[in-house]
Amino acid sequence: VQLQASGGGLVQAGGSLRLSCAASGRAASDYAVGWFRQAPGEERKYVAVISWNGAASDVADSVKDRFTISRDRAKNIIYLQINNAKPEDTAVYYCAATRLSMDTITIITDKVLWGQGTQVTVSS
C-alpha cells in the first residue's frame, strides 16, 4: 500500500484546512488509516484514525473539538478536516495505514505503513 498525503499549507489562526491521504495498491481499502503530526523538536504524535470501512473512527482528545477524520471509500481517500486552526497545530502531518484493527495503530507499530508528510503552518 502506498500513501500520498496532500493539502498542507499556510493558514491563519481560526481558519480551516483539509488534508487528504490517497491510499493505493493491493487491498488498500482493507487498511485502517490514521493521521499523526510532528512539530519541530517534538516526537510524532497521534491525531486520528478511521477503520477500513469508515464505520468507526477516533480523534485525539486534544483536537477532538476541531478535527474530523473521514473516508471516501470509492476514491480511497482519507481526509483530515482541521477547523479553527491554532498555531500549535503547526507540524508535518503524516498519514499511516495498518491492516490490523484501527485500535492498534499506535501500539503495533511495526505493522504500520507510512506516507510522506505534508506541512501545515498556522500563523497567528
Salt bridges, closest charged atoms under 4 A:
ASP30 OD2 - ARG99 NH2 3.39
GLU42 OE1 - LYS45 NZ 3.47
ASP61 OD1 - LYS64 NZ 3.13
ASP89 OD1 - ARG37 NH1 2.93
ASP89 OD2 - ARG66 NH1 2.67
